Amino acid sequence: MKRTIWMAIGILLLSGVNLASAQALGDVARTARKGKAPQTTTHHYDNDNLPTTDHLSVVGPAPATTASDANQSAELNNGSQQPAPAAAAPAVDPKVAEADRKKAADEWKDKLDSQKKTIEALNHELDLTQREYRLRAVAQYSDAGNRLRNSAQWDKEEVDFKKQLEEKQKAVDAAKVDLDNLQEQARKAGVKDRE
């Protein structure tokens, strides 16, 4: 029992010494960074050495100068103190611009609507062909005698119907792809499709 108590006291003393000598991780990193000589010529900015009084540059293109600004600066450099009158920029009437946008939007809407009507018509034809095929199949398989007498003719008609169904399905799929392409082009042109 005494042995266990003495071991517990020893462990507590050792852990207390370790806690007292421990430093904060940030302090250890700062001292290590200060003691190390810089290896590269580039300057690394962090929160410790970020300049607070200097002006930092903004990343991005420089502001564009217009032709009239260039003319004025050239004239001022040539000795004339009078700035040249500003060149008359072509004025765009907002009403005309709005009318052009509305006209373009209406044209895209008409194109999209006509493509949607084409898809509806193709879907209707496909649906009718599928119904007709199902009705013929029901009639063929409901009468055993008819099935035995006309099996070769039925096989030929079935191949024809399946070919028609496949062609009509391909036409519907192609029309849907065309509609998606038109919608994408309209979106790029700035027209919203209100489905």
Biotite code that builds the C-alpha atoms (Angstrom):
import biotite.structure as struc

atoms = struc.array([
    struc.Atom([0.000, 0.000, 0.000], chain_id="A", res_id=1, res_name="MET", atom_name="CA", element="C"),
    struc.Atom([2.810, 2.382, 0.912], chain_id="A", res_id=2, res_name="LYS", atom_name="CA", element="C"),
    struc.Atom([4.526, 1.505, -2.289], chain_id="A", res_id=3, res_name="ARG", atom_name="CA", element="C"),
    struc.Atom([1.458, 2.446, -4.353], chain_id="A", res_id=4, res_name="THR", atom_name="CA", element="C"),
    struc.Atom([1.094, 5.763, -2.560], chain_id="A", res_id=5, res_name="ILE", atom_name="CA", element="C"),
    struc.Atom([4.753, 6.634, -3.133], chain_id="A", res_id=6, res_name="TRP", atom_name="CA", element="C"),
    struc.Atom([4.428, 5.748, -6.847], chain_id="A", res_id=7, res_name="MET", atom_name="CA", element="C"),
    struc.Atom([1.340, 7.957, -7.177], chain_id="A", res_id=8, res_name="ALA", atom_name="CA", element="C"),
    struc.Atom([3.128, 10.876, -5.515], chain_id="A", res_id=9, res_name="ILE", atom_name="CA", element="C"),
    struc.Atom([6.145, 10.411, -7.792], chain_id="A", res_id=10, res_name="GLY", atom_name="CA", element="C"),
    struc.Atom([3.972, 10.392, -10.920], chain_id="A", res_id=11, res_name="ILE", atom_name="CA", element="C"),
    struc.Atom([2.159, 13.544, -9.815], chain_id="A", res_id=12, res_name="LEU", atom_name="CA", element="C"),
    struc.Atom([5.445, 15.361, -9.185], chain_id="A", res_id=13, res_name="LEU", atom_name="CA", element="C"),
    struc.Atom([6.846, 14.395, -12.579], chain_id="A", res_id=14, res_name="LEU", atom_name="CA", element="C"),
    struc.Atom([3.699, 15.443, -14.406], chain_id="A", res_id=15, res_name="SER", atom_name="CA", element="C"),
    struc.Atom([3.692, 18.774, -12.531], chain_id="A", res_id=16, res_name="GLY", atom_name="CA", element="C"),
    struc.Atom([7.261, 19.470, -13.669], chain_id="A", res_id=17, res_name="VAL", atom_name="CA", element="C"),
    struc.Atom([6.323, 18.695, -17.267], chain_id="A", res_id=18, res_name="ASN", atom_name="CA", element="C"),
    struc.Atom([3.306, 21.009, -17.154], chain_id="A", res_id=19, res_name="LEU", atom_name="CA", element="C"),
    struc.Atom([5.318, 23.853, -15.656], chain_id="A", res_id=20, res_name="ALA", atom_name="CA", element="C"),
    struc.Atom([7.969, 23.670, -18.356], chain_id="A", res_id=21, res_name="SER", atom_name="CA", element="C"),
    struc.Atom([5.565, 23.369, -21.288], chain_id="A", res_id=22, res_name="ALA", atom_name="CA", element="C"),
    struc.Atom([5.277, 26.398, -23.590], chain_id="A", res_id=23, res_name="GLN", atom_name="CA", element="C"),
    struc.Atom([2.450, 27.413, -25.841], chain_id="A", res_id=24, res_name="ALA", atom_name="CA", element="C"),
    struc.Atom([2.828, 25.994, -29.335], chain_id="A", res_id=25, res_name="LEU", atom_name="CA", element="C"),
    struc.Atom([2.624, 29.468, -30.868], chain_id="A", res_id=26, res_name="GLY", atom_name="CA", element="C"),
    struc.Atom([5.525, 30.690, -28.729], chain_id="A", res_id=27, res_name="ASP", atom_name="CA", element="C"),
    struc.Atom([7.657, 27.729, -29.753], chain_id="A", res_id=28, res_name="VAL", atom_name="CA", element="C"),
    struc.Atom([6.904, 28.365, -33.444], chain_id="A", res_id=29, res_name="ALA", atom_name="CA", element="C"),
    struc.Atom([7.765, 32.082, -33.194], chain_id="A", res_id=30, res_name="ARG", atom_name="CA", element="C"),
    struc.Atom([11.079, 31.414, -31.516], chain_id="A", res_id=31, res_name="THR", atom_name="CA", element="C"),
    struc.Atom([11.953, 28.763, -34.066], chain_id="A", res_id=32, res_name="ALA", atom_name="CA", element="C"),
    struc.Atom([11.039, 31.132, -36.924], chain_id="A", res_id=33, res_name="ARG", atom_name="CA", element="C"),
    struc.Atom([13.105, 33.998, -35.476], chain_id="A", res_id=34, res_name="LYS", atom_name="CA", element="C"),
    struc.Atom([16.121, 31.776, -34.964], chain_id="A", res_id=35, res_name="GLY", atom_name="CA", element="C"),
    struc.Atom([16.049, 30.432, -38.533], chain_id="A", res_id=36, res_name="LYS", atom_name="CA", element="C"),
    struc.Atom([17.766, 32.388, -41.312], chain_id="A", res_id=37, res_name="ALA", atom_name="CA", element="C"),
    struc.Atom([15.679, 33.012, -44.461], chain_id="A", res_id=38, res_name="PRO", atom_name="CA", element="C"),
    struc.Atom([16.587, 30.549, -47.207], chain_id="A", res_id=39, res_name="GLN", atom_name="CA", element="C"),
    struc.Atom([14.839, 32.186, -50.162], chain_id="A", res_id=40, res_name="THR", atom_name="CA", element="C"),
    struc.Atom([14.836, 35.688, -51.560], chain_id="A", res_id=41, res_name="THR", atom_name="CA", element="C"),
    struc.Atom([11.027, 35.891, -51.803], chain_id="A", res_id=42, res_name="THR", atom_name="CA", element="C"),
    struc.Atom([9.188, 37.583, -48.987], chain_id="A", res_id=43, res_name="HIS", atom_name="CA", element="C"),
    struc.Atom([6.506, 35.630, -47.213], chain_id="A", res_id=44, res_name="HIS", atom_name="CA", element="C"),
    struc.Atom([3.712, 37.642, -45.609], chain_id="A", res_id=45, res_name="TYR", atom_name="CA", element="C"),
    struc.Atom([1.804, 36.347, -42.626], chain_id="A", res_id=46, res_name="ASP", atom_name="CA", element="C"),
    struc.Atom([-0.088, 37.971, -39.752], chain_id="A", res_id=47, res_name="ASN", atom_name="CA", element="C"),
    struc.Atom([3.112, 38.713, -37.825], chain_id="A", res_id=48, res_name="ASP", atom_name="CA", element="C"),
    struc.Atom([4.868, 40.717, -40.536], chain_id="A", res_id=49, res_name="ASN", atom_name="CA", element="C"),
    struc.Atom([1.992, 42.085, -42.632], chain_id="A", res_id=50, res_name="LEU", atom_name="CA", element="C"),
    struc.Atom([2.594, 45.802, -43.288], chain_id="A", res_id=51, res_name="PRO", atom_name="CA", element="C"),
    struc.Atom([-0.034, 48.029, -41.756], chain_id="A", res_id=52, res_name="THR", atom_name="CA", element="C"),
    struc.Atom([1.105, 51.441, -42.983], chain_id="A", res_id=53, res_name="THR", atom_name="CA", element="C"),
    struc.Atom([2.077, 50.650, -46.575], chain_id="A", res_id=54, res_name="ASP", atom_name="CA", element="C"),
    struc.Atom([-0.393, 50.711, -49.434], chain_id="A", res_id=55, res_name="HIS", atom_name="CA", element="C"),
    struc.Atom([-1.125, 47.238, -50.781], chain_id="A", res_id=56, res_name="LEU", atom_name="CA", element="C"),
    struc.Atom([-1.732, 46.912, -54.509], chain_id="A", res_id=57, res_name="SER", atom_name="CA", element="C"),
    struc.Atom([-4.947, 45.526, -55.878], chain_id="A", res_id=58, res_name="VAL", atom_name="CA", element="C"),
    struc.Atom([-4.727, 42.562, -58.207], chain_id="A", res_id=59, res_name="VAL", atom_name="CA", element="C"),
    struc.Atom([-6.482, 43.003, -61.526], chain_id="A", res_id=60, res_name="GLY", atom_name="CA", element="C"),
    struc.Atom([-6.355, 44.949, -64.757], chain_id="A", res_id=61, res_name="PRO", atom_name="CA", element="C"),
    struc.Atom([-5.612, 48.639, -64.707], chain_id="A", res_id=62, res_name="ALA", atom_name="CA", element="C"),
    struc.Atom([-8.541, 50.930, -65.399], chain_id="A", res_id=63, res_name="PRO", atom_name="CA", element="C"),
    struc.Atom([-8.999, 51.400, -69.117], chain_id="A", res_id=64, res_name="ALA", atom_name="CA", element="C"),
    struc.Atom([-8.312, 54.826, -70.507], chain_id="A", res_id=65, res_name="THR", atom_name="CA", element="C"),
    struc.Atom([-10.606, 56.152, -73.175], chain_id="A", res_id=66, res_name="THR", atom_name="CA", element="C"),
    struc.Atom([-9.501, 57.823, -76.379], chain_id="A", res_id=67, res_name="ALA", atom_name="CA", element="C"),
    struc.Atom([-10.651, 61.215, -75.109], chain_id="A", res_id=68, res_name="SER", atom_name="CA", element="C"),
    struc.Atom([-8.493, 60.804, -71.979], chain_id="A", res_id=69, res_name="ASP", atom_name="CA", element="C"),
    struc.Atom([-5.486, 59.972, -74.151], chain_id="A", res_id=70, res_name="ALA", atom_name="CA", element="C"),
    struc.Atom([-6.159, 63.001, -76.400], chain_id="A", res_id=71, res_name="ASN", atom_name="CA", element="C"),
    struc.Atom([-6.450, 65.318, -73.414], chain_id="A", res_id=72, res_name="GLN", atom_name="CA", element="C"),
    struc.Atom([-3.221, 64.093, -71.881], chain_id="A", res_id=73, res_name="SER", atom_name="CA", element="C"),
    struc.Atom([-1.417, 64.413, -75.246], chain_id="A", res_id=74, res_name="ALA", atom_name="CA", element="C"),
    struc.Atom([-2.669, 67.972, -75.701], chain_id="A", res_id=75, res_name="GLU", atom_name="CA", element="C"),
    struc.Atom([-1.689, 68.928, -72.176], chain_id="A", res_id=76, res_name="LEU", atom_name="CA", element="C"),
    struc.Atom([1.778, 67.559, -72.836], chain_id="A", res_id=77, res_name="ASN", atom_name="CA", element="C"),
    struc.Atom([2.028, 69.541, -76.099], chain_id="A", res_id=78, res_name="ASN", atom_name="CA", element="C"),
    struc.Atom([1.525, 72.784, -74.238], chain_id="A", res_id=79, res_name="GLY", atom_name="CA", element="C"),
    struc.Atom([-2.121, 73.559, -74.839], chain_id="A", res_id=80, res_name="SER", atom_name="CA", element="C"),
    struc.Atom([-3.958, 74.101, -71.584], chain_id="A", res_id=81, res_name="GLN", atom_name="CA", element="C"),
    struc.Atom([-7.463, 73.770, -73.068], chain_id="A", res_id=82, res_name="GLN", atom_name="CA", element="C"),
    struc.Atom([-8.815, 70.242, -73.001], chain_id="A", res_id=83, res_name="PRO", atom_name="CA", element="C"),
    struc.Atom([-10.396, 69.082, -76.259], chain_id="A", res_id=84, res_name="ALA", atom_name="CA", element="C"),
    struc.Atom([-14.179, 68.743, -76.323], chain_id="A", res_id=85, res_name="PRO", atom_name="CA", element="C"),
    struc.Atom([-15.307, 65.219, -75.680], chain_id="A", res_id=86, res_name="ALA", atom_name="CA", element="C"),
    struc.Atom([-16.024, 63.199, -78.789], chain_id="A", res_id=87, res_name="ALA", atom_name="CA", element="C"),
    struc.Atom([-19.692, 62.576, -79.306], chain_id="A", res_id=88, res_name="ALA", atom_name="CA", element="C"),
    struc.Atom([-20.276, 58.967, -78.406], chain_id="A", res_id=89, res_name="ALA", atom_name="CA", element="C"),
    struc.Atom([-23.059, 57.265, -80.276], chain_id="A", res_id=90, res_name="PRO", atom_name="CA", element="C"),
    struc.Atom([-26.040, 57.565, -77.977], chain_id="A", res_id=91, res_name="ALA", atom_name="CA", element="C"),
    struc.Atom([-28.140, 54.478, -77.587], chain_id="A", res_id=92, res_name="VAL", atom_name="CA", element="C"),
    struc.Atom([-31.775, 55.190, -76.981], chain_id="A", res_id=93, res_name="ASP", atom_name="CA", element="C"),
    struc.Atom([-32.966, 53.036, -74.064], chain_id="A", res_id=94, res_name="PRO", atom_name="CA", element="C"),
    struc.Atom([-36.375, 52.611, -75.665], chain_id="A", res_id=95, res_name="LYS", atom_name="CA", element="C"),
    struc.Atom([-34.824, 51.303, -78.893], chain_id="A", res_id=96, res_name="VAL", atom_name="CA", element="C"),
    struc.Atom([-32.527, 48.967, -76.961], chain_id="A", res_id=97, res_name="ALA", atom_name="CA", element="C"),
    struc.Atom([-35.465, 47.639, -74.937], chain_id="A", res_id=98, res_name="GLU", atom_name="CA", element="C"),
    struc.Atom([-37.500, 47.139, -78.116], chain_id="A", res_id=99, res_name="ALA", atom_name="CA", element="C"),
    struc.Atom([-34.595, 45.209, -79.693], chain_id="A", res_id=100, res_name="ASP", atom_name="CA", element="C"),
    struc.Atom([-34.286, 43.002, -76.614], chain_id="A", res_id=101, res_name="ARG", atom_name="CA", element="C"),
    struc.Atom([-38.015, 42.352, -76.595], chain_id="A", res_id=102, res_name="LYS", atom_name="CA", element="C"),
    struc.Atom([-37.973, 41.550, -80.313], chain_id="A", res_id=103, res_name="LYS", atom_name="CA", element="C"),
    struc.Atom([-35.078, 39.095, -79.847], chain_id="A", res_id=104, res_name="ALA", atom_name="CA", element="C"),
    struc.Atom([-36.819, 37.506, -76.859], chain_id="A", res_id=105, res_name="ALA", atom_name="CA", element="C"),
    struc.Atom([-40.012, 37.088, -78.887], chain_id="A", res_id=106, res_name="ASP", atom_name="CA", element="C"),
    struc.Atom([-38.081, 35.462, -81.753], chain_id="A", res_id=107, res_name="GLU", atom_name="CA", element="C"),
    struc.Atom([-36.435, 32.987, -79.386], chain_id="A", res_id=108, res_name="TRP", atom_name="CA", element="C"),
    struc.Atom([-39.785, 32.289, -77.726], chain_id="A", res_id=109, res_name="LYS", atom_name="CA", element="C"),
    struc.Atom([-41.339, 31.535, -81.128], chain_id="A", res_id=110, res_name="ASP", atom_name="CA", element="C"),
    struc.Atom([-38.474, 29.179, -82.025], chain_id="A", res_id=111, res_name="LYS", atom_name="CA", element="C"),
    struc.Atom([-38.771, 27.364, -78.702], chain_id="A", res_id=112, res_name="LEU", atom_name="CA", element="C"),
    struc.Atom([-42.553, 27.117, -78.948], chain_id="A", res_id=113, res_name="ASP", atom_name="CA", element="C"),
    struc.Atom([-42.394, 25.683, -82.481], chain_id="A", res_id=114, res_name="SER", atom_name="CA", element="C"),
    struc.Atom([-39.825, 23.098, -81.359], chain_id="A", res_id=115, res_name="GLN", atom_name="CA", element="C"),
    struc.Atom([-42.033, 22.137, -78.403], chain_id="A", res_id=116, res_name="LYS", atom_name="CA", element="C"),
    struc.Atom([-45.004, 21.717, -80.765], chain_id="A", res_id=117, res_name="LYS", atom_name="CA", element="C"),
    struc.Atom([-42.858, 19.510, -83.013], chain_id="A", res_id=118, res_name="THR", atom_name="CA", element="C"),
    struc.Atom([-41.964, 17.328, -80.032], chain_id="A", res_id=119, res_name="ILE", atom_name="CA", element="C"),
    struc.Atom([-45.618, 17.083, -79.007], chain_id="A", res_id=120, res_name="GLU", atom_name="CA", element="C"),
    struc.Atom([-46.629, 16.034, -82.540], chain_id="A", res_id=121, res_name="ALA", atom_name="CA", element="C"),
    struc.Atom([-43.874, 13.409, -82.714], chain_id="A", res_id=122, res_name="LEU", atom_name="CA", element="C"),
    struc.Atom([-44.831, 12.077, -79.279], chain_id="A", res_id=123, res_name="ASN", atom_name="CA", element="C"),
    struc.Atom([-48.463, 11.867, -80.404], chain_id="A", res_id=124, res_name="HIS", atom_name="CA", element="C"),
    struc.Atom([-47.512, 9.891, -83.531], chain_id="A", res_id=125, res_name="GLU", atom_name="CA", element="C"),
    struc.Atom([-45.345, 7.554, -81.451], chain_id="A", res_id=126, res_name="LEU", atom_name="CA", element="C"),
    struc.Atom([-48.163, 7.027, -78.970], chain_id="A", res_id=127, res_name="ASP", atom_name="CA", element="C"),
    struc.Atom([-50.661, 6.225, -81.747], chain_id="A", res_id=128, res_name="LEU", atom_name="CA", element="C"),
    struc.Atom([-48.281, 3.726, -83.345], chain_id="A", res_id=129, res_name="THR", atom_name="CA", element="C"),
    struc.Atom([-47.707, 2.024, -79.998], chain_id="A", res_id=130, res_name="GLN", atom_name="CA", element="C"),
    struc.Atom([-51.458, 1.772, -79.383], chain_id="A", res_id=131, res_name="ARG", atom_name="CA", element="C"),
    struc.Atom([-52.067, 0.362, -82.839], chain_id="A", res_id=132, res_name="GLU", atom_name="CA", element="C"),
    struc.Atom([-49.326, -2.238, -82.296], chain_id="A", res_id=133, res_name="TYR", atom_name="CA", element="C"),
    struc.Atom([-50.819, -3.276, -78.947], chain_id="A", res_id=134, res_name="ARG", atom_name="CA", element="C"),
    struc.Atom([-54.331, -3.600, -80.432], chain_id="A", res_id=135, res_name="LEU", atom_name="CA", element="C"),
    struc.Atom([-53.040, -5.759, -83.287], chain_id="A", res_id=136, res_name="ARG", atom_name="CA", element="C"),
    struc.Atom([-51.065, -7.913, -80.841], chain_id="A", res_id=137, res_name="ALA", atom_name="CA", element="C"),
    struc.Atom([-54.137, -8.453, -78.661], chain_id="A", res_id=138, res_name="VAL", atom_name="CA", element="C"),
    struc.Atom([-56.217, -9.401, -81.713], chain_id="A", res_id=139, res_name="ALA", atom_name="CA", element="C"),
    struc.Atom([-53.513, -11.763, -83.002], chain_id="A", res_id=140, res_name="GLN", atom_name="CA", element="C"),
    struc.Atom([-52.876, -13.563, -79.714], chain_id="A", res_id=141, res_name="TYR", atom_name="CA", element="C"),
    struc.Atom([-56.522, -13.788, -78.605], chain_id="A", res_id=142, res_name="SER", atom_name="CA", element="C"),
    struc.Atom([-57.512, -16.133, -81.446], chain_id="A", res_id=143, res_name="ASP", atom_name="CA", element="C"),
    struc.Atom([-55.474, -19.354, -81.589], chain_id="A", res_id=144, res_name="ALA", atom_name="CA", element="C"),
    struc.Atom([-56.694, -20.231, -85.104], chain_id="A", res_id=145, res_name="GLY", atom_name="CA", element="C"),
    struc.Atom([-55.727, -16.835, -86.471], chain_id="A", res_id=146, res_name="ASN", atom_name="CA", element="C"),
    struc.Atom([-52.352, -17.171, -84.817], chain_id="A", res_id=147, res_name="ARG", atom_name="CA", element="C"),
    struc.Atom([-51.708, -20.498, -86.577], chain_id="A", res_id=148, res_name="LEU", atom_name="CA", element="C"),
    struc.Atom([-53.017, -19.398, -90.011], chain_id="A", res_id=149, res_name="ARG", atom_name="CA", element="C"),
    struc.Atom([-51.283, -16.002, -90.190], chain_id="A", res_id=150, res_name="ASN", atom_name="CA", element="C"),
    struc.Atom([-48.087, -16.456, -88.179], chain_id="A", res_id=151, res_name="SER", atom_name="CA", element="C"),
    struc.Atom([-45.733, -15.603, -91.083], chain_id="A", res_id=152, res_name="ALA", atom_name="CA", element="C"),
    struc.Atom([-47.709, -12.483, -91.995], chain_id="A", res_id=153, res_name="GLN", atom_name="CA", element="C"),
    struc.Atom([-47.838, -11.447, -88.319], chain_id="A", res_id=154, res_name="TRP", atom_name="CA", element="C"),
    struc.Atom([-44.083, -11.844, -87.965], chain_id="A", res_id=155, res_name="ASP", atom_name="CA", element="C"),
    struc.Atom([-43.517, -9.591, -90.985], chain_id="A", res_id=156, res_name="LYS", atom_name="CA", element="C"),
    struc.Atom([-45.965, -6.947, -89.704], chain_id="A", res_id=157, res_name="GLU", atom_name="CA", element="C"),
    struc.Atom([-44.432, -7.098, -86.229], chain_id="A", res_id=158, res_name="GLU", atom_name="CA", element="C"),
    struc.Atom([-40.963, -6.372, -87.631], chain_id="A", res_id=159, res_name="VAL", atom_name="CA", element="C"),
    struc.Atom([-42.386, -3.430, -89.615], chain_id="A", res_id=160, res_name="ASP", atom_name="CA", element="C"),
    struc.Atom([-44.174, -2.008, -86.569], chain_id="A", res_id=161, res_name="PHE", atom_name="CA", element="C"),
    struc.Atom([-41.085, -2.310, -84.378], chain_id="A", res_id=162, res_name="LYS", atom_name="CA", element="C"),
    struc.Atom([-39.038, -0.556, -87.067], chain_id="A", res_id=163, res_name="LYS", atom_name="CA", element="C"),
    struc.Atom([-41.599, 2.283, -87.200], chain_id="A", res_id=164, res_name="GLN", atom_name="CA", element="C"),
    struc.Atom([-41.587, 2.571, -83.409], chain_id="A", res_id=165, res_name="LEU", atom_name="CA", element="C"),
    struc.Atom([-37.800, 2.735, -83.332], chain_id="A", res_id=166, res_name="GLU", atom_name="CA", element="C"),
    struc.Atom([-37.664, 5.412, -86.056], chain_id="A", res_id=167, res_name="GLU", atom_name="CA", element="C"),
    struc.Atom([-40.321, 7.526, -84.341], chain_id="A", res_id=168, res_name="LYS", atom_name="CA", element="C"),
    struc.Atom([-38.553, 7.207, -80.982], chain_id="A", res_id=169, res_name="GLN", atom_name="CA", element="C"),
    struc.Atom([-35.300, 8.368, -82.605], chain_id="A", res_id=170, res_name="LYS", atom_name="CA", element="C"),
    struc.Atom([-37.124, 11.341, -84.135], chain_id="A", res_id=171, res_name="ALA", atom_name="CA", element="C"),
    struc.Atom([-38.551, 12.299, -80.711], chain_id="A", res_id=172, res_name="VAL", atom_name="CA", element="C"),
    struc.Atom([-35.122, 12.018, -79.092], chain_id="A", res_id=173, res_name="ASP", atom_name="CA", element="C"),
    struc.Atom([-33.512, 14.143, -81.833], chain_id="A", res_id=174, res_name="ALA", atom_name="CA", element="C"),
    struc.Atom([-36.229, 16.798, -81.447], chain_id="A", res_id=175, res_name="ALA", atom_name="CA", element="C"),
    struc.Atom([-35.633, 16.890, -77.681], chain_id="A", res_id=176, res_name="LYS", atom_name="CA", element="C"),
    struc.Atom([-31.898, 17.351, -78.241], chain_id="A", res_id=177, res_name="VAL", atom_name="CA", element="C"),
    struc.Atom([-32.666, 20.192, -80.660], chain_id="A", res_id=178, res_name="ASP", atom_name="CA", element="C"),
    struc.Atom([-34.916, 21.792, -78.040], chain_id="A", res_id=179, res_name="LEU", atom_name="CA", element="C"),
    struc.Atom([-32.155, 21.553, -75.428], chain_id="A", res_id=180, res_name="ASP", atom_name="CA", element="C"),
    struc.Atom([-29.707, 23.168, -77.853], chain_id="A", res_id=181, res_name="ASN", atom_name="CA", element="C"),
    struc.Atom([-32.173, 25.973, -78.630], chain_id="A", res_id=182, res_name="LEU", atom_name="CA", element="C"),
    struc.Atom([-32.761, 26.579, -74.928], chain_id="A", res_id=183, res_name="GLN", atom_name="CA", element="C"),
    struc.Atom([-29.016, 26.752, -74.323], chain_id="A", res_id=184, res_name="GLU", atom_name="CA", element="C"),
    struc.Atom([-28.564, 29.212, -77.203], chain_id="A", res_id=185, res_name="GLN", atom_name="CA", element="C"),
    struc.Atom([-31.451, 31.328, -75.896], chain_id="A", res_id=186, res_name="ALA", atom_name="CA", element="C"),
    struc.Atom([-29.934, 31.315, -72.423], chain_id="A", res_id=187, res_name="ARG", atom_name="CA", element="C"),
    struc.Atom([-26.580, 32.452, -73.834], chain_id="A", res_id=188, res_name="LYS", atom_name="CA", element="C"),
    struc.Atom([-28.402, 35.211, -75.723], chain_id="A", res_id=189, res_name="ALA", atom_name="CA", element="C"),
    struc.Atom([-29.916, 36.372, -72.426], chain_id="A", res_id=190, res_name="GLY", atom_name="CA", element="C"),
    struc.Atom([-33.446, 35.101, -72.974], chain_id="A", res_id=191, res_name="VAL", atom_name="CA", element="C"),
    struc.Atom([-35.203, 33.234, -70.187], chain_id="A", res_id=192, res_name="LYS", atom_name="CA", element="C"),
    struc.Atom([-37.485, 30.358, -71.183], chain_id="A", res_id=193, res_name="ASP", atom_name="CA", element="C"),
    struc.Atom([-40.705, 30.487, -69.188], chain_id="A", res_id=194, res_name="ARG", atom_name="CA", element="C"),
    struc.Atom([-41.858, 26.930, -69.628], chain_id="A", res_id=195, res_name="GLU", atom_name="CA", element="C"),
])
